Amino acid sequence: KTADFIPAINIYEKGDKIVVEAAIADIDPEKIDVSVEDNTLILKGKSEKKSEVEEKNYYRHEVKSGSFYRAMTLPCKVRGEKAEASYKEGVLKIEIQKAEKVKSKKLKIKIKKFNKSKK
């Protein structure tokens, strides 16, 4: 099954963290699963908006519901165990600490010379 809707995502760098913001208005943050696998952030959740219907003569009454799944490759290596998420005014904000950069090492490699054998 494909996702019923896809939340808009912003990804940016803030100091030593990668910040991801997802617009998930009308979705209970308790129904959102956030995980990090290697340097991929995965968001999945379900929206169920139920409303009490009073006695009205509706011609149409639509209820918004559905599921979503987003997997985003982050721009650098991150430390998933250092991720924190918060929810405010319809925006889920995830801050993930960047992994320390591994310093590149220059290694000199010797080239072996083989003498031509005489026949």
N, C-alpha and C positions, 0 to 999 in steps of 0.2 A: 504494500500500500504506500502511495506517495503521501507527502505531507499535505495537510489541508491549507496551511498558510506558512509563510516563511517570515520570521521577524527580521526587521532591518538591523544590521550590525555595524558598529564602528569599532575599529581597532587602531590604537595609537600607543606610542611609547611615552612613559612618564618616569624619568629618572632610571632606576634599575628595575622597572616593572613594565610589563605589557598590560595594557588596559583594554578590555573588551566591554562594550556597552550594547545591550540588546533591548529593543523596544518591545516590551511584552505586556502592554496595558491590558487590563481585563483578564489577566491570567494569575491565578493564585501561585505565588512563588514556591509554596509547598509542593506543587505539582510539576516542578521543573527539576530535571536531573542535569547537573553540571559535572563534567568529568574531563580530565586531561590525560591523554595517552601519548607518550613521547612528546612531540611538540604540536599535537593536534588537540584543539578544544572541541568538546562535543556538548551540544545543548539539545535536550529533547524534553517535550512536555505535552500537556493536554489542557485544552481550554473547555470548560463546561460552564456555560452561563445559563443558569436556570432562573426563571422569574415567576413570581406568584401572579397568576392571572385572575383578575377580578372579573366580575360579570360585565363583559363588554361585548359589543357586537363587532368583532374583528372581521375584516375582509381578508387580512393577512397578518400573521404574527410569526416573525422569524426569530429564532434563537441562535446566537453565535456559539459554535462549538467546533472543535477540531484538534488535530495534533500537529506537532512540528518536530523537525529533526534538522540540526545544522552541525556540520563538522567542518572546522576551519583550521587550516594549517597556519600556525603562528609564524611570524617573520624571523624568529630566532629560537634557539633552544631555551627551554624554560624549566623551572623547578616546580612541577605540578603539586608537590606536597606543600608548597608555600603559597598556594592559591587561596584567595579570599573572595567571597561574593557578598553583595549587598543589593537590596531592592528599595527603590524610592521613586514614587510618582510614575510608575509604569516602566521604569528603566532598571534592568538587571545589570549591575556593574561587577565585572570580575577582574581582579588584579592578580597577576601571576608574576612572581619574581623571575627575572632572567637568570639563566645559568651562567656561571662565570665562564668567560671566554678562555678557551685553551690557547695558551701562547704557542704560536707555531715555532717549530724548531727547525733549524737548518742543519741537515746532516750531510756531510761530505761522504760520497761513496767512491771508493777506489775502483778503478777500472783495471781488470786483470788483462795483461797482455800475454798472448800465446805466441810462442816462437813457431815459425814455419818449420816443419820437420823436413829434413833433407832425405831424398830417396836415393 
